[in-house]
């Protein structure tokens, strides 16, 4: 805390010679000049503009996001401050803290004719190859899985035998539904879970391509996820990277009764080998990997 206060004091002492750039997601305009953006009445608008300008920031400069507003995207830090003059990203105005997020609201839900109670959203080109965060009415929901986590044995099936790290046999597993294309999550030790892509499912045999070198011990547990056929509880979801659509189970409920959001970005802040950058009074919400991915560098503060 004492160190952070020292950094903030340094920010204050250097503010007389520093530049301050304002951003408003509501009233901003990215076509304005950098001189105009130093006036809170003529701010810039987007995080994309901030990223393109970040390398022009100087030690001691401030970037201020307007309170009560939401800024979509991520921030890429590509300039360092100094010990006596850090670069500071903070807030101005009144209201709640500004929010940096990659969450988008899903719309256009249509019933899936093949699976009762399952609806599919409109495609969204902003989605990456993977989606890891989906929120329903403000509550993060888990990706669909079989068995459900609240069933017997805490949602784990049990394998009887295996071949290296390429296949498992579960004598109680049914041939239907067929889980080819899903992920199999195997407890390979008491403290590890490994994921594999199911390449074929025939009867009680599941063959998979492993993402790790560990074999599946006989008698240990596993479950299946990342397949539309797992969806059977409200809010469970599946993302199809080919169509860039999300499917969700609503049962007999109307999707329009809910607000569903999904993360489109890997990180909300990315910094590699940059130092003396301060993030103060910013709310970060909704990323598929890390809220802040700060690698290397020294004396960065949040």
N, C-alpha and C positions, 0 to 999 in steps of 0.2 A: 504494500500500500504506500509506504514511504517513497519507494522508487517511482511509482506511478505519479504521485503528487509532484515529485521533482520534475518528471517529464512534462506534466501539465503546466507547472510553473515556468519551465523553459519555453513552452508554447506561448505563454502570456508575455514573457519578456521579449520574445522575438516578433510579436504580432505587429509592432509598430512598423517594421520594415517588410513584413510578409504580405503576400497577396491572399485575398479570400475570394473563393469562387462559390457561387450559389447555384443550387439545383432545386427545381420544383417539378415534380411529375405532372402537376396540374397546369401551371401557367408558364412552364419553361419552353424554350425554343432553342434547339441545337444550332440553328443557323446564326445565332448571335455571336458577336466577337468575344474574345477573352476579356476585353475591357468592359463590355456590357455585362458579362457574367459576374463581374466583381461588384455589381449593384444588385441588391436583393429584389429590386423591382423588375429586373430584366435577367432572370436566371436562365441557365441551361436546363435541359429537360431529362436526359436519359443517362444511364450508366454506360451505355455505349460511347457517348460523348466523353464521359469521364475517362474511360479506358484509352480513348484515342489521344486524350490530352495529358494523361498521367505523366508521360515522360518529359513533359514541359514544366511540370511542377518543380519548384525550388525548395530547398530546405527552409522550414519555417512556414510554408504555405498551408492554408486551411482550405478544405473542401467541406461545404456545409449542405446537408440535405434537409429539406423542409419537414418540420414536424407535422404529424397528422396525415402524411402521404406515404404511398407505397411505390417503391422503385423496383421494377422488374429486371432481372438479369443477374450479373455478377460483376465483381470488381477485380481487375488484374493489376496488382501492384508492380510497377516496373521502374520505380525510382525510389531511392533512399533519402531519408533525412539525415541529420547529424545529431550528435549527442546534445548539442545546445540548441538545435533547431529542427525538431522532428517535423515530418509531414503529418497533419492531423485531419482525419475524416470525422466530422461530428455533425451537429444539428443546429437549426435556428428556428425561430418562430415559436408558436404555442401548440399545445395539444400533445397527443401521444408521440412517442419516439418515432422517427422515420423507420420504415420497414424495408429491408432489402430481401427480396424473395425470388425464387424461380417457380413458384406455384402458379398454375393456371387453372381456371375453372372449366370443368368439362361440361359440354352441352350436347344437344342433339341425340339424347338417349333413345335407342330403338330396341324393341324386343328381339332377342335372338330366337329365330324359329326352331332351332334344334334343341335348345336347352331351356326348360321351363324356369321362369323367374330370373333369367339372366338377360341383361340389357347391355348394349354396346354403344359407346360414345362416338361422337364425330372424330375423324382423324385429326391429329395435331402434328404439324411438321416440326414443331419445336422439340418433340421428344427425341431422346438419344436412343441408342441400342437397348438400353435398360432403363426401367423405371423402378425405383425402390421405395418411393414414398407416395402414398395415396391417403387423402384425408376426407372423411365424411362428417359433415357438420362439426368440424373442428377437432375431430378425434382421428388419430392415425389408425388405419386399418391394415391388417396383415394380408399378404398375398395368399390366395387360396391354397389350401393344403389338404391332403388325405393321408391318414384320418385327421379330423379336426383336433386341435390341441386340447379341447375339453372332454375328449372321449377317454375310454379305458386305456390304461397304461400311458396316460398323458399324451395320447396321440401318436404313439410309436407302434409300428408293426415290428415283427421279430423275424430275422432271417435264420434259416437252419444251416445253410452252407454257402460257400462262396468259391470263386476261382480267381485267385490273385486280387487285383483291383479292377476287374473287368466285368464280373457278373455276380449276382446273388440269387439264391433260391429261397423262397418263402412258401412252405407247403400249404399255408392257409390263403395265399393270394389267389384271387379269382382272375380268370383270363379276360373278364370284362368288368369295367372298362379297360381298354387297352391304353397303356400309359406311354407309348412311344412318343418321344419328343418332349416329355416332361423332364424335370430335374428330380433326381433321387438324392436325398440328404441322409447320409449314413453316419451313425455314431461309431467312429473308428477307434475311439478310446473313451475313457470316462471324461476326458476334457477336450475332445475334438469332434467337430462335425465336418465332414467332407461332402462336397457336392459333385455329382456327375450327371452328364446328359444321357438320358435313356435312349439308346439306339434301337432297341427292340424289346418287346414284351410278348412272351409266348408262354401261356399257362402260368406256372409258378416261377418261371425264370425271367429275370430282368438282366439285360446286358446294357452296359453303360460305358461311356468314356469318362475317365476320372480326371479331376482337376488336381489331384494330389497322388502321392505314391503309396499311401497307406492302404492296406487290405482291410476288408470288412470282417471283423471277428465273428465267428459263429455264435449265435445266441444274442447278439447285440441288436439294437433297434434302428429303424429307418422310417422315413416318411417321404411322401411325394408332393411336389409343388410345381408351380409355374405351368399349369395346364387348365384349360377352360372347364374340364370335367371335374375339377376339384371344387367348383363354386357351389356351395349349398348353405351358406350362412350370410346374413345381411352384412354387406360391406366387403365381403371377400372379393378379390379382384384378380384379373389376369391381363397382362399386357402383351399384345401381338406386335413385335417389332416390324413385321412385314407390312402391316396395314397402318401402323402407328395409332391403333385404337385400344382403348381399355374396356374390358368387359367386367361387369360387376353384378353380384347377386342381390336382387331386391325382393325376391319372393313375390308376394302379392301386393307389395307397396309400389307407389308411383315414384319414379326417379325424380320427378319435378318437385317432390316434397323435401328434397335434400340438396345441400350444396356439396359438390364433390370437387376436390382439387387434387392435382398431381404435380410433382416436381419435374421440371424439364432440364435443370442444370446439375452438373456434377458437383460443383462447389459454388459458394457464394462469394468467397474471397480466395484468390490464388496469389501467393507470393513466393518467389524463389530467390534466395540469396539477397533479399532486400532488408534493410535495417532502419531502425528509428522511425517507424510508422505507427501512429496511434489511431485506434478506432474507439470513439467515445460516444455514448448515448445513441447507438444504432441497434435496432432489433434485426436479427438475422433469422429467417424462417424458410424452411423448405428446400432441401438439397438432397440429391440422390447418393452422395458419398460423404462429403464433409461440409459443415457450415463454413469453416475457415481452414484452408489448406496452406499453412505457412511453413515452408521448408527452408532451412538455412537462415542466415542473417542473425542479427542480435538486437535485443532491446526493442522488440515490437510489442505493443500493448493493446489489449482489448478490454 
